[in-house]
Amino acid sequence: SHHDTTTEITSRNDRDEVGEMARAVEVFKDNAIQLNAREVELKQLNRRVDIALNNMTHGLCMFDAEQRLIVCNATYVQMYKLPAELSLAGTHLQAIENYRVSVGNAALANAEQMAVANATQTARDASAFTQQLMDGRSIAVSQRPMPDGGWVAVHEDVTERLTIEREFQANKATLAIQNELFIDALADVRDRIEGAVEIGVLQHDRRVLSAQLEGNGGQRFGRLGHHLPSGRGAADEHELVGPAAGQ
């Protein structure tokens, strides 16, 4: 039967023409068995590659030197909402970009970004850049050239990450301002406390001094009365003490 590699080849040990033909068929049979085995291995490899590509979290695409699609994964198709016909090998890059413009997810590239994107498609060095899309998303693109003039690119949606980074920077700036205000308020409270302590110390010292003055005055008057002559009366004591107190 056709492609049957299980049939036993007879007469291959014969020394006549039939034997030669049998041996030639045996060679073809061995080659067919090897080809079948390689075909099975290739199919298995292709399935594994498809599984790996289509389970990537990033979009992947490969274009040749003529900017025609070689292969892309499911994530790339879903990222840009491409129809099935635009994900087929041979699709021109311009057709994909035109479709993206029509559905509103093309890149909002300024002149500088467009120059970078165009240069990376023809450059021989790896490159990376971020594109802002018409629908508000941010896509980070990493491209590597291939020896034949084409390139392979990985597309990653970094919208959420950039949003978090912007919020973090905004919160960081707010916290910095609040920290400065707190430090200023703390310094003001410290100054107020130090001022109150100084006033309290001064008032305490003043009370102590006043008490000391009052105590010293009473003792002076007491000593003066003690030295008065004992024969004098109350009136005489008043005469002496009164003018002295007024001095």
Disulfide bonds with the S-S distance in Angstrom:
none
